[in-house]
């Protein structure tokens, strides 16, 4: 490898991290494509509860990077944490395989295995996620930090190439229907097994190639033990270690407990979501309390916090892919794709496909605009992402407006939704990763990635809450009709149910009342999707408005 990267080429270490992350995302997104359908069809968990569990799982996956970042920065280093995290996730997927193998003989045991599997995957993701992202930024010397937007967009293509492959192969193996159209609920295990194999490949890829390629331009290992760091690993004049006082740590612990209680008992969030929201606020406060932080560093860290807050709304909308949008694809979508009836778990594959196709053009776009001096600053790019996802939901809302309880949504509208959301994602997510890499002081790099990922976690928690308010879709109306009920009359309170009738509907997972959001009743899919239009549209406009102020706080870093 050349000692100094050329002006146009990226270091080879980027491609090693690209490949490692690609297989990890195959593992994660392949499992994600099947998870909610497995819980509903094999384990008998109702859709609203599945959305909450799904949101909680994703939220915890992006909460534990706080732990992984702390352990890496203080004790084990990025490299060791990536190997630990990858190994844990491979084991977790094997437990998913066991759960999907045993449910037919012992449903209770299968559910226990599910919780164990999700717990191991959550912990593994926490060790893996912040550390591999942190290493991307460390590949580039200070004079080449302006290439990070391009580098992270390429890295993001690796993420989504893996997502595409996982969402293609795992559903083909695990979401199988017979000629009679009945789903083979025993096939899910093979999708989970494929996810485990992919994670093993990713971990071994990193293990064998890290020493040769994941190094600085001078040849020093990146992400080794923190005790081996030298002054060359830090910016000139930058403190080399954090300095949290006992008072600030004690205050953070008290604040964390108080916030958990506030969110759980006052706001009414479940315990997992309360932990996520409290952890994000507490960690952000703890970092900013460090006595070694300079004014410039403080301003830059505050920019990371502001951007992290706004991306919550993006992920709350985007992560409907694995819950409400999958339910709609399963129950109220014509999935005929050029004569092939696509499995519902595979519809979200278009996001990964579009990322693979568009990542390099977006990277080239930022490079071209930068060369002309017209590149938008990172927060403004992210504002564009929020506005684009609001537009995607506005389009889908208007196309489900007149479906009623029996109409089918053409799959082309879901494909268009994923195309727009992909463009929004490319404006927001890799740019956010790059922004943290450029603004974070070295001694806080992994911790601040942890903060950024906690904002993702908060978005996923909100996604679970919002997904649970999705109104009844066509399958629920059909089930109710088979039981002798007109579900629309039930929801509109035109008939009064007896306790026995209410119990019968609930036993069949059929709602007896419309869900509420912020005091408003959600009557249909149009109103449901308009919630995301409003949330993301307002967030995008506000972030665009304050971008000039954030630019000043970035002190010359774009």
C-alpha positions as CSV (number, residue, x, y, z in Angstrom):
1,X,0.0,0.0,0.0
2,X,1.3,3.5,-0.8
3,X,2.5,5.5,2.2
4,X,0.5,8.5,1.1
5,X,-2.9,8.1,-0.5
6,X,-3.3,9.8,-3.9
7,X,-5.7,12.7,-4.4
8,X,-8.2,10.5,-6.1
9,X,-7.8,7.0,-4.6
10,X,-9.0,5.9,-1.2
11,X,-6.8,3.7,1.0
12,X,-7.2,0.0,0.7
13,X,-8.2,-0.3,4.3
14,X,-11.5,1.4,3.3
15,X,-12.3,-1.7,1.2
16,X,-11.5,-4.1,4.0
17,X,-13.9,-2.2,6.3
18,X,-16.3,-2.1,3.4
19,X,-16.3,-5.9,3.1
20,X,-16.5,-6.5,6.8
21,X,-19.5,-4.2,7.2
22,X,-21.1,-5.6,4.0
23,X,-21.3,-9.1,5.5
24,X,-22.4,-7.8,8.9
25,X,-25.3,-5.9,7.2
26,X,-26.2,-9.1,5.2
27,X,-26.6,-10.7,8.6
28,X,-28.5,-7.9,10.2
29,X,-30.9,-6.9,7.4
30,X,-31.5,-10.5,6.3
31,X,-32.7,-11.3,9.8
32,X,-34.6,-8.1,10.0
33,X,-36.5,-8.9,6.8
34,X,-37.9,-12.1,8.4
35,X,-38.1,-11.1,12.1
36,X,-41.6,-9.6,12.3
37,X,-43.1,-12.1,10.0
38,X,-41.6,-15.0,12.1
39,X,-42.9,-13.5,15.3
40,X,-46.4,-13.2,13.9
41,X,-46.7,-16.4,11.9
42,X,-44.6,-18.8,13.9
43,X,-44.7,-17.5,17.5
44,X,-48.3,-16.1,17.4
45,X,-47.4,-12.5,18.6
46,X,-49.9,-9.8,17.5
47,X,-48.9,-7.1,15.1
48,X,-49.0,-4.2,17.5
49,X,-46.9,-6.0,20.0
50,X,-44.5,-7.1,17.2
51,X,-44.0,-3.5,16.2
52,X,-43.1,-2.5,19.8
53,X,-40.7,-5.5,20.1
54,X,-39.2,-4.7,16.7
55,X,-38.7,-1.0,17.6
56,X,-37.3,-2.0,21.0
57,X,-34.9,-4.5,19.5
58,X,-33.5,-1.9,16.9
59,X,-33.4,0.7,19.6
60,X,-31.2,-1.5,21.9
61,X,-29.0,-2.4,18.9
62,X,-28.2,1.3,18.7
63,X,-28.0,1.9,22.4
64,X,-25.3,-0.6,23.2
65,X,-22.8,1.2,20.9
66,X,-22.5,3.5,23.9
67,X,-21.0,0.6,25.8
68,X,-19.0,-0.7,22.9
69,X,-17.6,2.8,22.2
70,X,-16.6,3.2,25.9
71,X,-14.9,-0.2,26.1
72,X,-13.0,0.5,22.9
73,X,-11.9,4.0,23.8
74,X,-10.7,3.0,27.3
75,X,-9.7,-0.7,27.2
76,X,-9.9,-3.0,24.2
77,X,-9.5,-0.8,21.1
78,X,-11.6,-0.8,17.9
79,X,-10.1,-4.0,16.4
80,X,-10.8,-6.3,19.4
81,X,-14.3,-4.9,19.8
82,X,-15.2,-5.6,16.2
83,X,-14.0,-9.2,16.5
84,X,-16.0,-9.7,19.7
85,X,-19.1,-8.1,18.3
86,X,-19.0,-10.1,15.0
87,X,-18.6,-13.3,16.9
88,X,-21.5,-12.5,19.2
89,X,-23.8,-11.7,16.3
90,X,-23.0,-14.9,14.5
91,X,-23.9,-16.9,17.7
92,X,-27.1,-14.8,18.1
93,X,-28.3,-15.8,14.6
94,X,-27.7,-19.4,15.5
95,X,-30.0,-19.0,18.4
96,X,-32.6,-17.5,16.0
97,X,-32.1,-20.7,13.9
98,X,-32.8,-22.8,17.0
99,X,-35.9,-20.8,17.9
100,X,-37.3,-21.2,14.4
101,X,-36.5,-24.9,14.6
102,X,-38.1,-25.7,17.9
103,X,-41.4,-23.6,17.9
104,X,-43.4,-26.5,16.5
105,X,-42.5,-28.8,19.4
106,X,-42.2,-26.3,22.2
107,X,-43.5,-22.8,21.7
108,X,-42.4,-21.5,25.1
109,X,-38.9,-22.7,24.5
110,X,-38.9,-21.1,21.1
111,X,-39.8,-17.7,22.6
112,X,-37.1,-18.0,25.2
113,X,-34.6,-18.8,22.5
114,X,-35.8,-15.7,20.6
115,X,-35.2,-13.4,23.5
116,X,-31.8,-14.9,24.1
117,X,-30.9,-14.5,20.4
118,X,-32.0,-10.9,20.3
119,X,-30.1,-10.1,23.5
120,X,-26.9,-11.6,22.1
121,X,-27.3,-9.8,18.7
122,X,-28.0,-6.5,20.6
123,X,-24.8,-6.8,22.6
124,X,-22.7,-7.9,19.6
125,X,-24.0,-5.0,17.5
126,X,-23.0,-2.6,20.3
127,X,-19.4,-3.8,20.2
128,X,-19.3,-3.8,16.4
129,X,-21.2,-0.8,15.2
130,X,-19.4,2.3,16.6
131,X,-15.9,0.9,16.2
132,X,-15.9,0.1,12.5
133,X,-17.4,3.5,11.7
134,X,-14.7,5.2,13.9
135,X,-12.0,3.3,12.0
136,X,-13.1,4.7,8.6
137,X,-12.3,8.3,9.8
138,X,-8.9,7.2,11.1
139,X,-7.8,6.0,7.7
140,X,-7.3,9.6,6.5
141,X,-4.7,12.1,7.5
142,X,-5.7,15.5,8.7
143,X,-5.1,17.1,5.3
144,X,-7.5,14.7,3.6
145,X,-10.5,14.9,6.0
146,X,-12.5,16.7,3.3
147,X,-12.7,13.2,1.6
148,X,-14.7,11.8,4.4
149,X,-18.1,12.5,2.9
150,X,-17.0,10.6,-0.2
151,X,-15.4,7.8,1.9
152,X,-18.4,7.3,4.1
153,X,-20.7,7.2,1.1
154,X,-18.6,4.4,-0.4
155,X,-18.6,2.7,3.0
156,X,-22.3,3.1,3.1
157,X,-22.6,1.4,-0.3
158,X,-20.9,-1.6,1.4
159,X,-23.5,-1.5,4.1
160,X,-26.3,-1.6,1.7
161,X,-24.8,-4.1,-0.7
162,X,-24.8,-6.4,2.3
163,X,-28.4,-5.3,3.1
164,X,-29.4,-6.0,-0.5
165,X,-27.9,-9.5,-0.5
166,X,-29.4,-10.3,2.9
167,X,-32.8,-9.1,1.9
168,X,-32.6,-11.2,-1.2
169,X,-31.1,-14.5,0.0
170,X,-32.7,-14.7,3.5
171,X,-36.3,-14.3,2.3
172,X,-35.7,-16.7,-0.6
173,X,-34.6,-19.3,1.9
174,X,-36.9,-18.3,4.8
175,X,-40.1,-16.7,3.5
176,X,-41.4,-19.5,1.4
177,X,-45.0,-20.2,0.2
178,X,-46.3,-23.4,-1.4
179,X,-48.3,-23.7,-4.6
180,X,-51.5,-23.2,-2.4
181,X,-50.2,-19.8,-1.3
182,X,-49.7,-20.9,2.3
183,X,-46.5,-19.8,4.0
184,X,-44.2,-22.5,5.2
185,X,-43.6,-21.3,8.7
186,X,-40.8,-23.8,9.3
187,X,-38.6,-22.3,6.6
188,X,-37.7,-19.2,8.5
189,X,-34.8,-21.0,10.2
190,X,-32.9,-21.3,7.0
191,X,-32.9,-17.5,6.5
192,X,-31.6,-17.1,10.0
193,X,-28.9,-19.7,9.4
194,X,-27.8,-17.9,6.2
195,X,-27.5,-14.7,8.3
196,X,-25.2,-16.5,10.8
197,X,-22.9,-17.7,8.0
198,X,-22.7,-14.2,6.6
199,X,-21.6,-12.8,10.0
200,X,-18.9,-15.5,10.3
201,X,-17.5,-14.5,6.8
202,X,-17.4,-10.8,7.8
203,X,-15.6,-11.5,11.1
204,X,-13.0,-13.7,9.4
205,X,-12.5,-11.1,6.6
206,X,-11.6,-8.5,9.2
207,X,-9.4,-10.9,11.2
208,X,-7.2,-11.9,8.3
209,X,-6.9,-8.6,6.5
210,X,-6.8,-6.0,9.3
211,X,-3.0,-6.1,10.0
212,X,-2.1,-5.6,6.3
213,X,-4.5,-2.9,5.2
214,X,-6.3,-1.3,8.2
215,X,-3.3,1.0,8.9
216,X,-2.5,4.7,8.8
217,X,-0.7,6.2,5.7
218,X,2.5,5.7,7.8
219,X,1.8,2.0,8.3
220,X,0.7,2.2,12.0
221,X,-2.2,-0.1,13.1
222,X,-5.5,1.6,13.4
223,X,-7.8,0.7,16.2
224,X,-5.3,-1.1,18.4
225,X,-5.2,-1.0,22.2
226,X,-5.7,2.6,23.6
227,X,-2.6,2.3,25.7
228,X,-0.5,2.1,22.5
229,X,-1.9,5.4,21.0
230,X,0.8,8.0,20.4
231,X,0.6,11.8,20.0
232,X,0.4,11.2,16.2
233,X,-3.1,9.8,16.6
234,X,-4.4,13.2,17.9
235,X,-4.8,16.6,16.4
236,X,-2.1,19.2,17.4
237,X,-2.9,20.6,20.8
238,X,-5.7,18.1,21.4
239,X,-6.0,16.4,24.8
240,X,-5.2,12.7,24.6
241,X,-7.7,11.5,27.2
242,X,-11.1,12.4,28.6
243,X,-11.2,13.9,32.1
244,X,-14.6,13.1,33.7
245,X,-14.7,14.3,37.3
246,X,-16.3,12.1,40.0
247,X,-19.0,14.8,40.4
248,X,-19.9,14.7,36.7
249,X,-20.1,10.9,36.7
250,X,-22.2,10.8,39.8
251,X,-24.5,13.5,38.4
252,X,-24.8,11.5,35.1
253,X,-25.8,8.4,37.0
254,X,-28.5,10.3,39.0
255,X,-29.7,12.0,35.9
256,X,-30.0,8.7,34.0
257,X,-32.1,7.1,36.7
258,X,-34.3,10.2,37.0
259,X,-34.8,10.4,33.3
260,X,-35.7,6.7,33.0
261,X,-38.3,7.1,35.7
262,X,-39.6,10.3,34.0
263,X,-40.0,8.7,30.6
264,X,-41.5,5.5,32.0
265,X,-43.9,6.8,34.6
266,X,-44.7,10.3,33.4
267,X,-44.4,10.1,29.6
268,X,-45.7,6.5,29.6
269,X,-42.9,4.8,27.5
270,X,-42.0,1.2,28.1
271,X,-38.9,0.4,30.0
272,X,-36.7,-0.2,26.9
273,X,-37.7,3.0,25.2
274,X,-37.2,4.9,28.5
275,X,-33.6,3.5,28.8
276,X,-32.8,4.6,25.2
277,X,-34.1,8.2,25.6
278,X,-32.5,8.6,29.0
279,X,-29.1,7.1,27.9
280,X,-28.9,9.5,24.9
281,X,-29.5,12.6,27.0
282,X,-27.2,11.5,29.9
283,X,-24.3,10.5,27.7
284,X,-24.5,13.8,25.8
285,X,-24.4,15.7,29.0
286,X,-21.5,13.6,30.4
287,X,-19.3,14.2,27.4
288,X,-19.9,18.0,27.3
289,X,-19.0,18.2,31.0
290,X,-15.4,17.0,30.4
291,X,-13.1,19.7,31.7
292,X,-10.6,19.2,28.9
293,X,-13.0,20.4,26.2
294,X,-12.0,23.6,24.5
295,X,-14.6,26.2,23.2
296,X,-14.1,25.1,19.6
297,X,-14.5,21.4,20.5
298,X,-17.6,22.2,22.5
299,X,-19.2,24.0,19.6
300,X,-18.5,21.1,17.3
301,X,-19.8,18.6,19.7
302,X,-23.0,20.6,20.1
303,X,-23.4,20.5,16.3
304,X,-23.3,16.7,16.5
305,X,-26.0,16.8,19.2
306,X,-28.3,19.1,17.2
307,X,-28.0,16.9,14.1
308,X,-28.4,13.7,16.1
309,X,-31.8,15.1,17.5
310,X,-33.2,15.8,14.0
311,X,-32.2,12.4,12.5
312,X,-34.5,10.7,15.1
313,X,-37.4,11.7,13.0
314,X,-35.8,10.4,9.8
315,X,-35.3,6.9,11.3
316,X,-38.7,6.9,12.9
317,X,-40.1,7.1,9.4
318,X,-37.5,5.1,7.6
319,X,-37.7,2.0,9.9
320,X,-41.3,1.4,9.1
321,X,-39.8,-0.8,6.4
322,X,-39.5,-3.7,8.8
323,X,-42.9,-3.3,10.5
324,X,-45.8,-1.4,9.1
325,X,-44.6,-1.3,5.5
326,X,-43.9,-5.1,5.6
327,X,-47.4,-5.7,7.1
328,X,-48.9,-3.7,4.2
329,X,-46.8,-5.5,1.7
330,X,-48.0,-8.8,3.2
331,X,-51.7,-8.0,3.5
332,X,-52.7,-5.2,1.1
333,X,-50.3,-5.0,-1.8
334,X,-50.3,-6.5,-5.3
335,X,-46.8,-7.9,-5.3
336,X,-46.8,-9.0,-8.9
337,X,-43.3,-8.0,-10.1
338,X,-43.0,-8.8,-13.9
339,X,-45.1,-11.9,-13.4
340,X,-43.5,-13.0,-10.2
341,X,-45.3,-12.8,-6.8
342,X,-42.6,-11.3,-4.7
343,X,-42.4,-12.4,-1.0
344,X,-43.5,-9.6,1.3
345,X,-40.3,-9.7,3.3
346,X,-38.4,-9.1,0.1
347,X,-40.1,-5.9,-0.9
348,X,-37.8,-3.8,1.2
349,X,-34.9,-5.1,-0.9
350,X,-35.3,-2.1,-3.2
351,X,-33.7,0.2,-0.6
352,X,-30.5,-1.8,-0.6
353,X,-30.5,-2.1,-4.4
354,X,-31.0,1.6,-4.9
355,X,-28.2,2.4,-2.4
356,X,-25.8,0.2,-4.4
357,X,-26.8,1.9,-7.6
358,X,-26.8,5.5,-6.3
359,X,-24.1,5.6,-3.7
360,X,-21.2,6.2,-6.1
361,X,-23.2,8.9,-8.1
362,X,-24.0,10.7,-4.8
363,X,-20.3,10.5,-3.8
364,X,-19.4,11.9,-7.2
365,X,-22.0,14.6,-6.8
366,X,-20.5,15.8,-3.5
367,X,-17.0,15.7,-5.0
368,X,-18.1,17.8,-8.0
369,X,-20.0,20.4,-5.9
370,X,-17.0,20.6,-3.6
371,X,-14.6,21.3,-6.5
372,X,-16.9,24.1,-7.6
373,X,-17.2,25.5,-4.1
374,X,-21.0,24.8,-4.0
375,X,-21.2,21.8,-1.8
376,X,-23.9,22.2,0.9
377,X,-22.8,21.9,4.5
378,X,-23.5,18.5,6.1
379,X,-26.6,19.7,8.2
380,X,-28.2,21.1,5.1
381,X,-27.7,17.9,3.2
382,X,-29.4,16.1,6.1
383,X,-32.3,18.6,6.0
384,X,-32.8,17.6,2.4
385,X,-32.9,13.9,3.5
386,X,-35.7,14.7,5.9
387,X,-37.7,16.6,3.3
388,X,-37.3,13.9,0.7
389,X,-38.6,11.2,3.1
390,X,-41.6,13.4,3.9
391,X,-42.3,13.6,0.1
392,X,-42.1,9.8,-0.2
393,X,-44.8,9.3,2.5
394,X,-47.0,12.1,1.0
395,X,-47.0,10.1,-2.3
396,X,-47.8,6.8,-0.7
397,X,-50.5,8.4,1.5
398,X,-52.3,9.7,-1.5
399,X,-52.1,6.3,-3.2
400,X,-53.6,4.4,-0.3
401,X,-56.3,7.0,0.3
402,X,-59.0,5.2,-1.7
403,X,-58.0,1.6,-1.2
404,X,-60.6,0.9,1.5
405,X,-60.4,-2.5,3.3
406,X,-60.1,-4.7,0.2
407,X,-58.1,-2.7,-2.4
408,X,-54.5,-3.6,-3.2
409,X,-51.7,-1.1,-3.5
410,X,-49.6,-1.5,-6.7
411,X,-46.1,-2.6,-5.8
412,X,-44.7,0.2,-8.0
413,X,-45.7,2.8,-5.4
414,X,-43.7,0.9,-2.7
415,X,-40.8,0.8,-5.1
416,X,-41.0,4.5,-5.7
417,X,-41.2,5.1,-1.9
418,X,-38.0,3.1,-1.4
419,X,-36.3,5.0,-4.2
420,X,-37.1,8.4,-2.7
421,X,-36.2,7.1,0.8
422,X,-32.9,5.9,-0.5
423,X,-32.1,9.4,-1.9
424,X,-33.0,10.8,1.5
425,X,-30.9,8.2,3.3
426,X,-27.9,9.1,1.2
427,X,-28.3,12.7,2.0
428,X,-28.5,12.0,5.7
429,X,-27.0,8.8,7.1
430,X,-23.5,8.6,5.5
431,X,-23.2,12.4,5.9
432,X,-24.0,12.1,9.6
433,X,-21.3,9.4,10.0
434,X,-18.9,11.6,8.2
435,X,-19.8,14.6,10.2
436,X,-19.1,12.9,13.5
437,X,-15.7,11.7,12.1
438,X,-14.8,15.3,11.2
439,X,-16.1,17.1,14.3
440,X,-15.4,14.6,17.1
441,X,-12.3,15.1,19.2
442,X,-10.2,11.9,18.9
443,X,-10.5,11.0,22.6
444,X,-14.3,11.0,22.3
445,X,-14.6,9.6,18.7
446,X,-16.2,6.2,19.6
447,X,-18.3,7.7,22.4
448,X,-19.7,10.4,20.1
449,X,-20.4,7.7,17.5
450,X,-22.3,6.1,20.3
451,X,-24.3,9.3,20.8
452,X,-25.0,9.4,17.1
453,X,-26.2,5.8,17.1
454,X,-28.3,6.4,20.2
455,X,-30.2,9.0,18.1
456,X,-30.8,6.2,15.7
457,X,-32.0,4.1,18.6
458,X,-34.4,6.8,19.7
459,X,-35.7,7.0,16.1
460,X,-36.2,3.2,16.1
461,X,-38.0,3.4,19.4
462,X,-40.2,6.1,18.0
463,X,-40.7,3.9,14.9
464,X,-42.0,1.1,17.0
465,X,-44.4,3.4,18.8
466,X,-45.6,4.8,15.5
467,X,-45.8,1.4,13.8
468,X,-48.1,0.2,16.6
469,X,-50.7,2.8,15.7
470,X,-51.1,1.5,12.1
471,X,-54.8,1.0,11.4
472,X,-56.3,-2.4,10.5
473,X,-55.4,-3.6,7.0
474,X,-57.3,-5.9,4.6
475,X,-56.5,-9.2,6.3
476,X,-58.1,-8.0,9.6
477,X,-61.3,-7.0,7.8
478,X,-61.5,-10.4,6.1
479,X,-60.9,-12.2,9.4
480,X,-63.6,-10.2,11.0
481,X,-66.0,-10.9,8.2
482,X,-65.3,-14.7,8.5
483,X,-66.4,-14.3,12.2
484,X,-69.5,-12.5,11.2
485,X,-68.5,-8.9,11.9
486,X,-68.3,-5.8,9.8
487,X,-65.0,-4.4,11.1
488,X,-65.6,-1.0,9.7
489,X,-68.8,-0.7,11.7
490,X,-67.0,-1.9,14.8
491,X,-64.3,0.7,14.4
492,X,-66.8,3.5,13.6
493,X,-68.8,2.5,16.8
494,X,-71.9,1.8,14.8
495,X,-72.4,-1.4,16.7
496,X,-71.9,-2.1,20.4
497,X,-70.0,-5.3,21.1
498,X,-70.8,-7.6,24.0
499,X,-67.9,-8.6,26.2
500,X,-67.9,-12.0,24.6
501,X,-67.7,-10.5,21.1
502,X,-64.9,-8.2,22.1
503,X,-63.0,-11.2,23.6
504,X,-63.6,-13.2,20.4
505,X,-62.1,-10.4,18.2
506,X,-59.2,-9.8,20.5
507,X,-58.4,-13.5,20.5
508,X,-58.1,-13.4,16.7
509,X,-55.9,-10.3,16.9
510,X,-58.5,-8.0,15.4
511,X,-58.7,-4.5,16.8
512,X,-62.0,-3.2,18.2
513,X,-61.1,0.5,18.2
514,X,-58.9,2.9,16.2
515,X,-55.5,3.9,17.5
516,X,-54.6,7.3,18.8
517,X,-51.5,9.5,18.1
518,X,-51.1,12.8,20.0
519,X,-54.8,12.7,20.9
520,X,-55.9,12.2,17.2
521,X,-57.7,9.1,16.1
522,X,-56.0,7.3,13.2
523,X,-58.9,6.0,11.0
524,X,-57.1,4.8,7.9
525,X,-53.7,4.3,6.1
526,X,-53.9,7.8,4.6
527,X,-53.9,9.4,8.1
528,X,-51.3,7.0,9.3
529,X,-48.8,8.0,6.6
530,X,-49.5,11.7,6.9
531,X,-48.1,11.5,10.5
532,X,-44.7,10.9,8.9
533,X,-45.2,13.6,6.4
534,X,-45.8,16.1,9.1
535,X,-43.0,14.9,11.5
536,X,-40.3,14.7,8.9
537,X,-41.4,17.8,6.9
538,X,-41.3,20.1,9.9
539,X,-38.0,18.6,11.2
540,X,-36.4,19.1,7.7
541,X,-37.5,22.7,7.4
542,X,-36.3,23.6,10.9
543,X,-32.9,21.9,10.3
544,X,-32.5,23.8,7.0
545,X,-33.3,27.1,8.7
546,X,-30.7,26.7,11.5
547,X,-28.0,25.3,9.2
548,X,-26.3,28.7,8.8
549,X,-25.9,28.9,12.6
550,X,-24.5,25.4,12.8
551,X,-22.0,26.3,10.0
552,X,-20.5,28.9,12.3
553,X,-20.3,26.5,15.2
554,X,-18.4,24.0,12.9
555,X,-15.5,26.5,12.7
556,X,-14.5,25.9,9.1
557,X,-15.2,22.1,8.9
558,X,-17.8,21.4,6.2
